[in-house]
Amino acid sequence: MQAAHDREGQPVRIIRRRAALVAPGSDEKKARKALSGSADEVILDLEDAVTPASKADARALASELVQEYGQTRPVSIRVNSRTTDWFAEDLAACAALGDALTSIVIPKVESRTDLVAADSLLGAGTAVSVQALIETPAGVGAIDEIVTGPRLAAVVIGYADLGAGLGRTRTAPPHQWLFVQDRVLHAARAAGIQAVDGPFLGIADDEPFREATQWVADLGFDGKWVIHPAQIATVRTTFTPTAEQAEQARRVLSTLAEAAARGAGAAQLDGQMLDEALAVAARRTLSMAGAGDEQ
């Protein structure tokens, strides 16, 4: 995990989020299967996947699983939204997990105030980062403000609720989401945090899913949520540069470094002039490749 800081100087943990698998926090069998799988991050859900009568039990189970698995793999928890009666208790349970918990996903974030409220409830005793789930028209409209919130490591698009709020059909093709995707991506990049695409509204690893995944990868997103283990391999592959792309990125950075050491004002590689924009792209490629980590 990489160390970084939010806009207020607080440390946040940055991990590779190519494929983030959401599992119900109330179903131990499904949660353990997810935690034993190959997703880069597992998000135990206390919100949509849990009935009101099961909230307390799900919170307890998720806490136990984070303590069991959190030291060896990234595990996060999606809490209930700020407008619910469970928000404060969810955050208190998360704060008690310490370093075992990778991050907290805050649903239906519509303003920076939502993140400030979460930060206040978490207190100074934990440095756990948060992710903001953008799933309402108000959240999209306030995205430039939201990305300045405390502890923020990533923003995630939530298509189901957002589509319902917009009146958009569940079968809308990827290009019809371009405005939202670009708004979220631009704001995230300006703030120096990750932009993660939300889950495809289907569980199969089929052609529509692959097209939607490639679409957001080409846009520049860091990864994608999945709701079924069958989709993990495709997402990990799509968001991982090839060995050839990683090697080319290393050559770009090496050539620029050699030119700087000579005091040269320009550098060339394979007949192409190199500049800082290409260096930025090369560093991102290596970061996405894991900088030598196992893929």
MARDREN-310385 format. One record per residue (C-alpha): x, y, z; chain. Coordinates in Angstrom, 1 decimal. Example, Ala and Ser with C-alpha at 12.3 -4.5 7.8 and 13.67 -1.06 7.14 Angstrom:
<atoms>
12.3:-4.5:7.8:A
13.7:-1.1:7.1:A
</atoms>
This chain:
<atoms>
0.0:0.0:0.0:A
1.2:3.5:-0.8:A
1.0:6.4:1.6:A
-0.5:9.7:0.5:A
-2.3:12.6:2.1:A
-5.6:14.3:1.6:A
-6.2:18.1:1.1:A
-5.9:18.6:4.8:A
-2.6:16.8:5.2:A
-4.1:13.7:6.7:A
-2.6:10.3:5.7:A
-4.6:8.0:3.5:A
-3.8:4.6:2.2:A
-3.7:4.1:-1.6:A
-4.1:0.6:-2.9:A
-4.5:-0.8:-6.4:A
-8.3:-0.9:-7.1:A
-8.5:-2.6:-10.5:A
-11.2:-5.0:-9.3:A
-13.1:-4.3:-6.2:A
-15.6:-7.0:-5.3:A
-18.7:-6.1:-3.2:A
-20.0:-8.8:-0.9:A
-22.9:-8.8:1.6:A
-21.8:-8.2:5.1:A
-24.7:-10.4:6.4:A
-23.8:-13.5:4.4:A
-20.7:-15.2:6.0:A
-20.3:-17.8:3.3:A
-20.4:-15.3:0.4:A
-18.1:-12.9:2.3:A
-15.5:-15.5:3.0:A
-15.6:-16.7:-0.6:A
-15.0:-13.1:-1.7:A
-12.2:-12.6:0.8:A
-10.5:-15.8:-0.4:A
-10.6:-14.7:-4.0:A
-8.5:-12.6:-6.3:A
-10.1:-9.2:-6.1:A
-7.8:-6.3:-5.3:A
-10.2:-5.1:-2.7:A
-13.2:-6.7:-1.0:A
-16.0:-4.3:0.2:A
-18.2:-5.8:2.9:A
-21.6:-4.2:2.4:A
-23.7:-3.1:5.4:A
-26.1:-1.0:3.3:A
-28.1:-2.2:0.3:A
-27.4:-5.9:0.8:A
-28.6:-6.0:4.4:A
-32.2:-5.8:5.7:A
-32.9:-3.3:8.5:A
-33.4:-6.2:11.0:A
-30.0:-7.6:10.2:A
-27.9:-4.4:10.4:A
-26.4:-5.0:13.8:A
-25.6:-8.7:13.1:A
-24.0:-7.7:9.7:A
-21.9:-5.0:11.4:A
-20.6:-7.5:14.0:A
-19.8:-10.1:11.3:A
-18.1:-7.6:9.0:A
-16.0:-6.5:12.0:A
-14.9:-10.1:12.7:A
-14.0:-10.7:9.1:A
-11.9:-7.5:8.8:A
-10.0:-8.5:11.9:A
-9.4:-12.0:10.5:A
-8.5:-11.0:6.9:A
-7.5:-7.3:7.1:A
-3.8:-7.8:7.8:A
-3.2:-9.9:4.7:A
-5.5:-8.3:2.1:A
-7.4:-5.0:1.5:A
-10.8:-5.2:3.1:A
-13.2:-2.2:3.3:A
-16.7:-1.7:4.6:A
-19.6:0.1:3.0:A
-21.5:1.7:5.8:A
-25.1:3.1:5.8:A
-25.6:6.6:4.6:A
-25.4:9.7:6.8:A
-29.2:10.1:6.8:A
-29.8:6.7:8.4:A
-30.0:5.7:12.1:A
-27.1:3.3:11.6:A
-24.4:5.7:10.4:A
-22.9:6.6:13.7:A
-22.8:3.0:15.0:A
-21.3:1.8:11.7:A
-18.5:4.4:11.9:A
-17.8:3.6:15.6:A
-17.4:-0.1:14.7:A
-15.1:0.8:11.8:A
-13.0:3.1:14.0:A
-12.4:0.3:16.4:A
-10.8:-1.9:13.7:A
-7.7:0.2:13.4:A
-5.2:-0.7:10.6:A
-7.0:-3.9:9.7:A
-9.6:-1.9:7.8:A
-8.4:-0.5:4.5:A
-11.2:2.1:4.0:A
-14.8:3.1:4.6:A
-17.2:3.6:1.7:A
-19.7:6.3:2.4:A
-22.8:5.9:0.2:A
-24.9:8.6:-1.3:A
-22.4:11.4:-0.7:A
-23.9:14.7:-1.8:A
-21.6:17.3:-0.2:A
-18.3:17.8:1.6:A
-20.4:18.0:4.8:A
-21.1:14.2:4.5:A
-17.4:13.5:4.6:A
-16.7:16.0:7.4:A
-19.4:14.3:9.5:A
-17.8:10.9:8.9:A
-14.4:12.3:9.8:A
-15.7:13.8:13.1:A
-17.3:10.5:14.1:A
-14.2:8.6:13.3:A
-12.1:10.9:15.5:A
-8.3:11.3:15.7:A
-7.8:7.7:16.9:A
-7.8:6.2:13.5:A
-6.3:7.2:10.1:A
-8.6:5.0:8.1:A
-9.4:6.5:4.7:A
-12.8:6.9:3.1:A
-14.3:6.5:-0.4:A
-17.2:8.6:-1.6:A
-19.9:6.8:-3.5:A
-21.4:9.2:-6.0:A
-24.9:7.9:-6.8:A
-27.3:10.9:-6.9:A
-27.6:13.9:-9.3:A
-26.8:16.1:-6.3:A
-23.6:14.2:-5.7:A
-22.5:14.6:-9.3:A
-23.3:18.4:-9.1:A
-21.2:18.8:-6.0:A
-18.3:16.6:-7.1:A
-15.7:19.4:-7.2:A
-16.5:20.2:-3.5:A
-16.7:16.5:-2.5:A
-13.2:15.6:-3.7:A
-11.7:18.1:-1.2:A
-13.2:16.2:1.8:A
-11.1:14.7:4.6:A
-9.6:11.2:4.5:A
-10.7:10.8:0.8:A
-8.8:8.2:-1.2:A
-11.3:7.5:-4.0:A
-14.6:8.4:-5.6:A
-16.9:5.7:-7.0:A
-19.8:6.0:-9.4:A
-23.0:4.2:-8.3:A
-25.1:3.6:-11.4:A
-28.2:2.0:-10.0:A
-29.3:4.8:-7.7:A
-28.0:7.5:-10.1:A
-29.8:6.0:-13.0:A
-33.0:5.8:-11.0:A
-32.6:9.5:-10.0:A
-32.0:10.5:-13.6:A
-34.7:8.4:-15.1:A
-32.1:6.6:-17.2:A
-32.8:3.0:-18.3:A
-30.7:0.2:-16.9:A
-29.7:-0.8:-20.5:A
-28.2:2.6:-21.3:A
-24.9:2.0:-23.2:A
-21.6:3.3:-21.8:A
-21.4:6.4:-24.0:A
-24.6:7.7:-22.4:A
-22.8:8.0:-19.1:A
-19.9:10.0:-20.5:A
-20.9:13.3:-18.9:A
-21.0:11.8:-15.4:A
-17.9:9.7:-15.9:A
-15.8:12.7:-17.1:A
-17.1:15.0:-14.3:A
-16.1:12.4:-11.7:A
-12.8:11.6:-13.3:A
-11.7:15.2:-13.9:A
-12.6:16.1:-10.3:A
-10.7:13.1:-8.9:A
-7.6:13.8:-11.0:A
-7.6:17.5:-9.9:A
-7.7:16.4:-6.3:A
-5.1:13.7:-6.8:A
-7.3:10.8:-5.7:A
-8.5:7.6:-7.4:A
-11.5:7.4:-9.7:A
-13.3:4.0:-9.6:A
-16.1:3.0:-11.9:A
-19.2:1.4:-10.3:A
-20.6:-2.0:-11.0:A
-22.1:-3.0:-14.3:A
-25.8:-3.8:-13.8:A
-25.4:-7.5:-14.6:A
-23.4:-10.4:-13.1:A
-22.1:-12.1:-16.3:A
-18.7:-11.8:-17.8:A
-20.3:-11.2:-21.2:A
-19.7:-8.9:-24.2:A
-21.7:-5.9:-22.8:A
-19.8:-6.1:-19.6:A
-16.4:-6.3:-21.3:A
-17.3:-3.3:-23.5:A
-18.4:-1.2:-20.5:A
-15.2:-2.2:-18.7:A
-12.9:-1.3:-21.6:A
-14.8:2.0:-22.1:A
-14.0:3.3:-18.6:A
-10.4:1.9:-18.7:A
-9.8:3.9:-21.9:A
-11.3:7.0:-20.3:A
-8.6:6.7:-17.6:A
-10.4:5.2:-14.5:A
-8.3:3.3:-12.0:A
-10.6:0.3:-11.7:A
-14.1:-1.0:-11.4:A
-16.5:-2.5:-8.8:A
-17.8:-5.9:-9.6:A
-20.7:-7.8:-8.0:A
-19.8:-11.3:-9.1:A
-16.5:-13.2:-8.8:A
-16.8:-14.2:-12.5:A
-16.1:-10.7:-13.5:A
-12.8:-10.2:-11.6:A
-10.4:-11.7:-14.1:A
-11.6:-9.5:-17.0:A
-11.5:-6.3:-14.9:A
-8.0:-7.1:-13.6:A
-6.7:-7.8:-17.1:A
-8.4:-4.7:-18.6:A
-6.9:-2.3:-15.9:A
-3.4:-3.9:-15.9:A
-0.9:-2.6:-18.6:A
0.8:-5.3:-20.6:A
4.4:-6.2:-20.0:A
5.3:-4.4:-23.2:A
3.5:-1.2:-22.1:A
5.3:-1.3:-18.7:A
8.7:-1.8:-20.4:A
8.0:1.1:-22.7:A
7.1:3.3:-19.8:A
10.4:2.4:-18.1:A
12.3:3.3:-21.2:A
10.6:6.7:-21.4:A
11.5:7.5:-17.8:A
15.0:6.2:-18.2:A
15.6:8.2:-21.3:A
14.3:11.4:-19.7:A
16.4:10.8:-16.6:A
19.6:10.3:-18.7:A
18.8:13.5:-20.6:A
18.4:15.4:-17.4:A
21.7:14.1:-16.1:A
23.4:15.4:-19.2:A
21.8:18.7:-18.8:A
20.0:18.2:-22.1:A
16.8:20.3:-22.7:A
15.1:17.6:-24.8:A
15.1:13.9:-25.2:A
14.1:11.5:-28.0:A
13.1:7.9:-28.0:A
12.2:5.8:-31.1:A
11.9:9.0:-33.1:A
9.5:10.7:-30.7:A
10.2:13.8:-28.6:A
9.7:13.2:-24.9:A
8.2:15.7:-22.5:A
6.7:15.8:-19.0:A
3.3:14.8:-20.3:A
4.7:11.5:-21.5:A
6.6:11.1:-18.2:A
3.3:11.5:-16.3:A
1.6:8.9:-18.5:A
4.6:6.6:-18.0:A
4.5:6.9:-14.3:A
0.8:6.2:-14.3:A
1.3:3.1:-16.5:A
3.9:1.7:-14.0:A
1.6:2.5:-11.1:A
-1.3:0.6:-12.8:A
1.1:-2.3:-13.5:A
2.0:-2.4:-9.8:A
5.6:-1.2:-10.2:A
6.8:-4.8:-10.1:A
4.1:-6.2:-7.7:A
2.5:-9.5:-8.6:A
-0.3:-9.1:-11.0:A
</atoms>
